[in-house]
Amino acid sequence: MPRLRTKTAFAGLRTVAPDAVPLDAAAAVVGSGYSLGSAHQGAENGPFFLRTLSKAHTWGTEQPGIVQLRNGRVPLERAVDIGDVLFDGMTLADAQEALAQVIAALPAGTVPAVIGGDHTVTLPVVQALWKRRRRPFTVVQFDHHLDLQIWDGAPTRDVPRDPVFNTNVMSHVSDLVGPERLFQVGVAPYATVEADSADGLDGYLHGVGLQLPLLAPELDDLEAFRAALGTGTDVYLTVDIDVLDRSVMSSTGYPAEAGLGTRDLLRLIDWVLRDNRLVGFDLVEFAAPADARDATTLSDAGRAVLVFLHLLNWACRQAAERA
């Protein structure tokens, strides 16, 4: 088992060793802070910032309990924190293997709640879940970018993939889960592609799944959104925090000049999960220097915490409803 360390538990959660996660734990938070798959540094500090800013939800209480105002539940009562994976001296391949081992060791019913890290974090988590599950699942990606390999000739599933990087990670994920199992939400309405690839792009994207760009009418219509995604299925949800508009999220490698608002993102997460089952999630690409303490970085981190907390609440809520 890779080495893990916990300095600050997310939102005051109970900390446990990776091999001591209770069988009935609804979710297990794990930090995966590396930038090995990115051209930018800073994403390795994502777990530090989200863990630190999560203290705003627990302030000075000895036994913090976060109440969801809508229904009065204590959403985190069955979640635990197993710490941050230590990636010192690892290559990207080694880091992904280490994270996959941690996820594979979790109890079957426990939702992995992963704080990245660059977007390549998603692949080993999905790989680990895919190997151990009896049912397939859909991957829902909130992102400003497709992160699909649409270069080097007509994009098809048959074109050999470049090694995984944060700009092609979702092609690797799509190859794993199979055709039409990737649902991409909030992406920029235009994509740049080489001229000799343009004719093949539409067919490739349809084979991958469905893209709902920032201007898609489904993002403002619950029933149309539900019809596009479907209901009654298992979903893995990955949030690249650059799906948020630069005005509310500049602490990321490629901020969106036009993106979703925080409330829009939380609402769309609710739409995804209200009639589907969450099997795992990650939040990736929050990036800032380790010593950053400016108001913008801290505010951005606070918003990222809110998104992560919202997903963690969904995992615990679903577990309570199944109990």
Legacy VTK file of the C-alpha trace (Angstrom):
# vtk DataFile Version 3.0
C-alpha trace
ASCII
DATASET POLYDATA
POINTS 323 float
0.000 0.000 0.000
1.393 3.461 -0.860
2.211 5.792 1.997
-0.419 8.342 3.030
-0.269 11.237 5.453
-2.972 13.326 7.115
-2.111 16.768 8.433
-5.512 18.453 8.155
-8.674 16.405 7.746
-11.193 17.790 5.283
-13.951 19.635 7.181
-13.012 17.963 10.455
-13.762 14.436 9.266
-12.648 11.440 11.286
-9.269 10.243 10.030
-8.561 6.543 9.570
-5.796 4.462 8.051
-6.430 3.321 4.467
-6.733 -0.296 5.616
-9.132 0.613 8.440
-11.973 2.255 6.498
-15.253 0.983 8.006
-17.233 -1.280 5.705
-20.230 1.034 6.017
-18.316 4.250 5.282
-20.271 6.304 2.757
-17.185 8.062 1.365
-13.454 8.245 1.881
-11.595 11.476 1.144
-8.127 11.025 -0.341
-5.727 13.719 -1.506
-3.913 13.160 -4.789
-1.707 16.203 -5.128
0.546 16.028 -8.139
1.176 18.015 -11.319
3.036 15.255 -13.139
0.545 15.215 -16.013
0.431 18.961 -16.568
2.585 21.638 -18.145
1.759 23.849 -15.155
2.790 23.592 -11.532
0.476 24.298 -8.614
-2.095 21.504 -8.849
0.050 19.478 -6.450
-1.098 21.952 -3.779
-4.820 21.343 -4.336
-5.296 19.054 -1.317
-3.482 21.511 0.957
-5.663 24.456 -0.049
-8.968 22.595 0.025
-8.212 20.951 3.350
-7.090 24.254 4.881
-10.020 26.306 3.601
-12.485 23.600 4.657
-11.826 24.773 8.225
-14.157 27.674 7.460
-17.000 25.165 7.782
-15.906 23.905 11.205
-14.339 26.987 12.874
-13.505 26.259 16.538
-15.863 23.420 17.368
-14.408 20.373 19.087
-16.783 18.010 17.290
-17.858 19.793 14.099
-21.129 18.852 12.472
-22.092 20.484 9.189
-25.851 20.734 8.755
-27.442 20.941 5.328
-30.006 23.704 5.722
-32.457 22.291 3.205
-33.259 19.132 5.175
-31.324 19.337 8.437
-29.183 16.287 7.793
-25.615 16.084 9.011
-24.190 15.127 5.619
-20.703 14.005 6.650
-21.515 11.675 9.506
-20.453 8.546 7.584
-17.502 9.969 5.663
-13.851 9.479 6.643
-10.525 10.954 5.548
-7.610 8.642 4.766
-5.087 11.392 4.004
-2.881 12.411 1.096
-0.951 9.940 -1.029
2.769 10.735 -0.909
4.159 10.891 -4.446
7.731 11.963 -3.669
10.100 10.968 -6.469
7.422 9.166 -8.499
6.879 9.295 -12.238
3.382 9.941 -13.534
2.874 6.218 -14.187
4.034 5.364 -10.661
1.777 8.022 -9.136
-1.255 6.759 -11.028
-0.545 3.186 -9.977
-0.195 4.275 -6.352
-3.533 6.106 -6.434
-5.238 3.152 -8.136
-4.016 0.862 -5.347
-5.474 3.149 -2.689
-8.861 3.293 -4.434
-8.941 -0.463 -5.065
-8.438 -1.130 -1.345
-11.554 0.819 -0.279
-14.665 -1.141 0.748
-16.904 -1.909 -2.214
-19.674 0.467 -1.163
-17.469 3.396 -0.206
-17.386 6.328 -2.624
-13.843 7.568 -3.320
-13.783 11.366 -2.903
-10.544 12.521 -4.476
-8.920 15.947 -4.188
-6.486 16.509 -7.080
-4.040 17.166 -8.519
-4.087 17.661 -12.264
-6.759 16.009 -14.375
-4.787 12.810 -15.014
-5.852 11.894 -11.460
-9.223 10.853 -12.913
-7.890 7.950 -14.969
-6.504 5.712 -12.184
-9.585 6.263 -10.026
-11.906 5.258 -12.877
-9.630 2.303 -13.707
-9.749 1.018 -10.136
-13.539 1.346 -9.935
-14.039 -0.197 -13.382
-12.066 -3.308 -12.437
-13.995 -4.064 -9.282
-17.560 -3.184 -10.300
-20.076 -5.567 -11.824
-22.051 -2.787 -13.494
-20.712 -0.237 -15.989
-21.065 3.443 -15.208
-21.205 6.765 -17.020
-18.491 9.365 -16.499
-19.845 12.896 -16.139
-17.185 15.552 -16.721
-17.614 19.208 -15.757
-14.853 21.041 -17.589
-14.105 24.070 -19.728
-12.066 21.817 -22.042
-12.834 18.525 -23.758
-9.491 16.997 -22.703
-9.855 14.661 -25.684
-7.125 13.828 -28.184
-8.398 15.558 -31.322
-5.051 16.075 -33.041
-2.804 14.004 -35.327
-5.247 13.091 -38.056
-8.954 12.352 -38.006
-9.941 11.663 -34.388
-11.291 8.147 -33.987
-11.135 5.499 -31.322
-8.623 3.658 -33.533
-5.937 6.378 -33.545
-3.153 5.405 -31.110
-3.273 7.541 -27.985
-0.417 9.710 -26.893
0.691 8.937 -23.326
-1.831 10.271 -20.847
-1.602 13.992 -20.142
-4.132 16.413 -18.716
-5.157 17.479 -22.238
-6.046 13.962 -23.467
-6.973 12.175 -20.249
-10.659 11.878 -21.169
-9.789 10.016 -24.372
-8.057 7.440 -22.176
-11.074 7.363 -19.856
-13.472 6.996 -22.794
-11.388 4.153 -24.248
-11.735 2.387 -20.896
-15.460 2.803 -20.228
-16.518 2.372 -23.847
-18.549 4.297 -26.425
-21.188 6.809 -25.419
-20.354 6.703 -21.705
-18.788 10.159 -21.399
-21.076 13.128 -20.665
-19.215 16.456 -20.911
-20.865 19.509 -19.393
-20.000 23.198 -19.549
-17.240 22.899 -22.140
-16.323 25.877 -24.299
-18.654 26.179 -27.314
-15.758 26.108 -29.807
-12.825 23.710 -30.150
-9.671 24.180 -32.187
-8.795 21.243 -34.421
-6.383 20.672 -37.289
-8.021 21.093 -40.700
-7.487 17.455 -41.696
-9.214 16.339 -38.489
-12.297 18.537 -38.730
-14.397 16.194 -40.871
-13.963 13.302 -38.475
-14.522 15.240 -35.270
-18.311 15.161 -35.163
-18.498 11.398 -35.521
-15.797 10.891 -32.937
-17.526 13.110 -30.394
-20.823 11.301 -30.878
-19.046 8.000 -30.334
-17.457 9.252 -27.141
-20.748 10.419 -25.684
-22.515 13.749 -25.430
-21.179 17.282 -25.115
-23.300 20.022 -23.564
-21.286 23.200 -24.161
-21.688 26.353 -22.158
-24.449 27.648 -24.453
-26.424 24.378 -24.670
-30.120 24.982 -23.879
-30.167 21.784 -21.771
-28.136 23.591 -19.100
-31.207 25.722 -18.372
-33.864 23.021 -18.724
-34.032 20.254 -16.117
-36.167 17.874 -18.141
-34.058 18.303 -21.283
-30.892 17.755 -19.213
-32.344 14.599 -17.633
-33.402 13.305 -21.018
-29.892 13.857 -22.392
-28.104 12.147 -19.498
-30.658 9.514 -18.620
-31.731 8.308 -15.195
-31.301 5.241 -13.050
-27.621 4.771 -13.857
-24.358 4.812 -11.923
-22.130 7.823 -12.497
-18.578 8.841 -11.769
-18.315 12.622 -11.604
-15.137 14.570 -12.338
-15.007 18.330 -11.834
-12.186 20.249 -13.463
-12.529 23.463 -11.514
-11.731 25.525 -14.613
-15.342 24.911 -15.660
-16.049 27.951 -13.477
-15.752 31.426 -14.943
-12.424 33.209 -14.438
-14.228 35.834 -12.352
-14.798 33.203 -9.651
-11.945 30.766 -10.364
-8.604 32.059 -11.574
-6.542 29.625 -9.466
-6.201 27.021 -12.180
-3.881 26.373 -15.104
-6.243 27.504 -17.873
-8.944 29.828 -16.465
-12.166 30.100 -18.476
-12.812 33.478 -20.051
-16.493 32.486 -20.051
-17.595 29.666 -17.783
-20.230 28.504 -15.345
-21.061 30.358 -12.159
-20.682 28.554 -8.829
-24.425 28.313 -8.286
-24.883 26.964 -11.829
-22.328 24.224 -11.177
-23.923 23.177 -7.892
-27.359 23.107 -9.526
-26.130 20.977 -12.431
-24.466 18.546 -10.033
-27.870 18.199 -8.360
-29.463 17.504 -11.740
-26.936 14.768 -12.469
-27.363 13.025 -9.122
-31.026 13.413 -8.256
-31.964 10.250 -10.212
-28.570 8.573 -10.605
-26.156 6.920 -8.183
-22.762 8.416 -7.421
-19.977 5.800 -7.373
-16.998 8.152 -7.095
-15.861 11.698 -7.747
-12.862 13.958 -7.993
-12.179 17.684 -8.061
-9.057 18.565 -10.028
-6.933 21.402 -11.411
-7.149 23.798 -8.496
-3.642 25.234 -8.788
-1.742 27.829 -6.794
1.760 28.301 -5.369
2.161 26.661 -1.970
2.874 30.016 -0.318
-0.054 31.898 -1.897
-2.101 33.727 0.720
-3.721 36.474 -1.368
-7.450 37.089 -1.156
-8.142 35.784 -4.671
-6.481 32.406 -4.085
-8.175 31.918 -0.732
-11.590 32.883 -2.119
-11.100 30.532 -5.062
-10.133 27.719 -2.694
-13.216 28.420 -0.601
-15.424 28.007 -3.670
-13.658 24.763 -4.584
-14.296 23.530 -1.032
-17.996 24.283 -1.448
-18.179 22.211 -4.642
-16.299 19.304 -3.040
-18.456 19.491 0.088
-21.585 19.433 -2.067
-20.447 16.227 -3.752
-19.479 14.674 -0.432
-22.929 15.502 0.879
-24.471 13.652 -2.069
-22.373 10.547 -1.342
-23.416 10.510 2.311
-27.034 11.286 1.496
-27.244 8.395 -0.954
-25.725 6.020 1.598
-28.270 7.123 4.210
-31.138 6.547 1.793
-29.897 3.010 1.039
-29.512 2.137 4.723
LINES 1 324
323 0 1 2 3 4 5 6 7 8 9 10 11 12 13 14 15 16 17 18 19 20 21 22 23 24 25 26 27 28 29 30 31 32 33 34 35 36 37 38 39 40 41 42 43 44 45 46 47 48 49 50 51 52 53 54 55 56 57 58 59 60 61 62 63 64 65 66 67 68 69 70 71 72 73 74 75 76 77 78 79 80 81 82 83 84 85 86 87 88 89 90 91 92 93 94 95 96 97 98 99 100 101 102 103 104 105 106 107 108 109 110 111 112 113 114 115 116 117 118 119 120 121 122 123 124 125 126 127 128 129 130 131 132 133 134 135 136 137 138 139 140 141 142 143 144 145 146 147 148 149 150 151 152 153 154 155 156 157 158 159 160 161 162 163 164 165 166 167 168 169 170 171 172 173 174 175 176 177 178 179 180 181 182 183 184 185 186 187 188 189 190 191 192 193 194 195 196 197 198 199 200 201 202 203 204 205 206 207 208 209 210 211 212 213 214 215 216 217 218 219 220 221 222 223 224 225 226 227 228 229 230 231 232 233 234 235 236 237 238 239 240 241 242 243 244 245 246 247 248 249 250 251 252 253 254 255 256 257 258 259 260 261 262 263 264 265 266 267 268 269 270 271 272 273 274 275 276 277 278 279 280 281 282 283 284 285 286 287 288 289 290 291 292 293 294 295 296 297 298 299 300 301 302 303 304 305 306 307 308 309 310 311 312 313 314 315 316 317 318 319 320 321 322
